[in-house]
């Protein structure tokens, strides 16, 4: 059965590709999950319109991510932690702690978008990456201080 992909699918192809798949795979998996259409002339025209809408949506998301990135570059976050001997902290500073501190400042960032390159286990100033979009990453200055 020939189908037209509506979404990128790793094992089959990209949006708009016409691929040949088994009937059961198309009817039971791809079409119900709206990953693909059956290959007809009308569906090809509908897919072109979806591509235009998707491009506009992607452009808006990119612009909003760039604006948020510019704002986050100016923000610094202070995280108070308990310390032991030699200023070693108990545990590590987690992405959830950073997300909570950003939320207090008015930025609602999902903790899964925050990337810590190496575990933060001592006091100091660290740069933490926040992946806002697949093309846009902001750097937030994080101060880890004694509680």
C-alpha positions in Angstrom: 0.0 0.0 0.0 1.3 3.4 -0.9 1.1 6.1 1.8 2.1 9.7 2.1 3.9 10.6 5.4 2.4 13.5 7.4 5.1 13.4 10.0 8.8 12.5 10.1 9.1 8.8 10.9 12.6 7.5 11.5 12.3 4.2 9.7 10.3 5.4 6.7 11.2 8.9 5.7 10.3 12.6 6.0 7.2 14.6 5.6 5.7 14.3 2.1 7.5 11.2 1.1 5.4 8.6 -0.7 6.5 5.2 0.6 5.3 1.6 0.1 4.4 -0.2 3.3 2.4 -3.4 4.2 -1.3 -3.0 4.3 -1.7 -3.9 8.0 1.1 -1.5 9.1 -0.6 1.3 7.2 -4.2 0.6 8.4 -3.4 -0.4 12.0 -0.6 1.9 12.8 0.3 4.8 10.5 -3.2 6.0 9.5 -4.9 5.8 13.0 -2.0 7.7 14.5 -2.2 10.3 11.7 1.4 9.7 10.7 0.4 8.9 7.1 -2.4 9.3 4.5 -3.3 6.9 1.7 -1.6 8.1 -1.5 -4.3 9.9 -3.5 -4.1 13.1 -5.5 -6.4 14.9 -3.0 -4.3 13.9 -0.1 -1.2 15.2 -1.8 -2.8 18.6 -2.1 -3.9 18.5 1.5 -0.4 17.6 2.6 1.1 20.6 0.8 -1.3 22.9 2.7 -0.2 21.2 6.0 3.4 21.8 5.1 2.7 25.5 4.7 0.9 25.7 8.0 3.7 23.7 9.7 6.4 26.0 8.3 4.5 29.1 9.7 4.1 27.5 13.1 7.8 26.5 13.2 8.8 30.0 12.3 6.7 31.5 15.2 8.1 28.9 17.7 11.7 29.8 16.5 11.1 33.6 17.0 9.5 33.1 20.4 12.4 30.9 21.5 15.0 33.5 20.3 13.2 36.2 22.3 13.1 34.0 25.4 16.8 33.1 24.9 17.7 36.8 24.9 15.8 37.3 28.1 17.3 34.3 29.8 20.9 35.3 28.9 20.4 38.3 31.3 19.0 36.2 34.2 21.2 34.7 36.9 19.8 32.2 39.4 20.9 31.7 43.0 20.5 28.3 44.6 21.2 28.0 48.3 22.4 24.6 49.4 23.6 22.9 52.6 27.3 22.4 52.7 29.7 20.2 54.8 33.4 20.3 55.2 35.6 22.0 52.6 32.5 23.6 51.1 31.3 20.3 49.5 27.5 20.3 49.1 25.3 17.4 50.1 24.1 15.7 46.9 24.1 17.7 43.7 22.3 20.6 42.2 19.5 19.2 40.0 17.7 20.5 37.0 14.5 20.6 39.1 16.2 23.1 41.5 17.2 25.3 38.6 13.7 25.1 37.1 12.2 26.1 40.4 14.5 29.1 40.7 13.7 30.2 37.2 10.0 29.8 38.0 10.4 32.2 41.0 11.9 34.7 38.5 8.8 34.3 36.2 10.2 31.9 33.6 8.3 28.7 33.3 10.9 26.3 31.9 10.5 22.5 31.9 13.3 20.8 33.8 13.9 18.4 30.9 15.0 21.3 28.8 17.8 22.2 31.2 21.1 20.6 30.5 23.9 20.4 33.1 27.2 19.4 31.4 28.8 18.0 34.6 27.3 17.4 38.1 27.4 20.5 40.3 28.9 19.3 43.6 30.6 22.4 45.0 29.9 26.1 45.6 30.6 28.5 42.7 29.3 30.0 39.5 28.2 27.7 36.7 26.8 28.1 33.2 23.8 26.0 32.6 22.3 25.4 29.1 18.6 25.7 28.5 17.5 24.1 25.2 14.4 26.1 24.1 14.2 24.9 20.5 16.2 22.5 18.4 18.1 25.5 17.0 18.1 27.8 20.1 20.0 27.3 23.4 20.2 29.9 26.2 22.9 30.0 28.9 21.8 30.8 32.4 24.3 31.8 35.0 23.8 29.7 38.2 25.2 30.8 41.5 25.5 27.9 44.0 25.8 29.5 47.5 25.9 28.4 51.1 22.4 28.2 52.8 
